[in-house]
């Protein structure tokens, strides 16, 4: 067994959210087996999804950290739309549930033990957990684009076990310390925020102070995108959705923004004309008759967060000439109705992202203390780990509206 470092303390340590981490007097370099034996007494319940679209809470082994890993008590994990896709559809594009797999990839927690080679975190550190572990050997990793690594092990995507469980062993280099001002709930929001921060970074400066921006989709990612766009100084801002309740939520969270209710009976071109009117743009038919006087008012950046083909088309029609459409979510492997002629004639840049790279420190800085943005309102429901199945069922129930559902584990752990 690999040796790991354990805590040595005489008393309990208070956590920012009021819970305590109870520490027994122990040697600082005891064998990991002793700690693992103690932790087994707490159990390690984990939320599994199966190839036949079932979810269930099962008892799993407490993992042994390698020399490069840390053993973490997962205190909070947010449920993502991709978790729902893996459950209901059994796949996201080429990522297939071909065996039982533990879900979850939006976690935060506290370090219980560290491998012998770990130097960046210490026992008791509160951390946000970056779920992807790249190979660090390929040319993409060497270029800093580790999010594109073909050998990445991403938590919650088969065959890599996810974070909706009590204890995980994770590459310590993917753990990011949380300041005392941040809660575990906020730490778990760094993952969805990172998706958006990576998207904005890839917009190459098209979004910024005083530049109009449009966000398509008022789900958790769309609302994170709205918060991030507002933080850049982009204005005016408009967000779209098919659900009026979500738009009302967005207006309450961000007073002064514009909203647009998408009617599915209308074409993307028709929706885009009404969206552009919110920015002070005249109808395209009139603009084509002569030099445009209002085209500059159109959104220079569109952050498309739905992955729905019709919404991608609406984004293309809504965007300013020479603007940028950033597709953050992709819902289908093939889309046949994206208006490429419109994109071409208007020299609109169509960009995509895959997860994120080097965004977690920025995400933590943005959320710490609420000085840049405050996403607390996104968390509409919280469930204990033992009710993880109920949490997933709530997310799947359209009769019970939710934005971000988090699964928490407040078990007091003695180490």
Secondary structure, DSSP 8 states (H G I E B T S, - for coil): ---EE----SS-EE-TTS-EEB-----TT--HHHHHHHHHTT--EEEEE-TTS-EEEEE-------TTEEEEEEEEEE--HHHHHHHHTSEETTEE--S-EE----EEEEEEEEETT--S--TT-EEEE--EE--S-SHHHHTT-GGG-TT-EETTSTTS--SSBSEEEEEGGGEEE--TT--HHHHHTHHHHHHHHHHHHHTTT-S-TT--EEEE--SHHHHHHHHHHHHHT--SEEEEES-HHHHHHHHHHSTT-EEEE--TTS-HHHHHHHHHHHTT---HHHHHTS--SSGGGS-SEEEE-S--HHHHHHHHHHS-TT-EEEE-----S--S---HHHHHHTT-EEEE--S-SS-HHHHHHHHGGGSS---GGGEEEEEEGGGHHHHHHHHH-TTS--SEEEEE-----B-
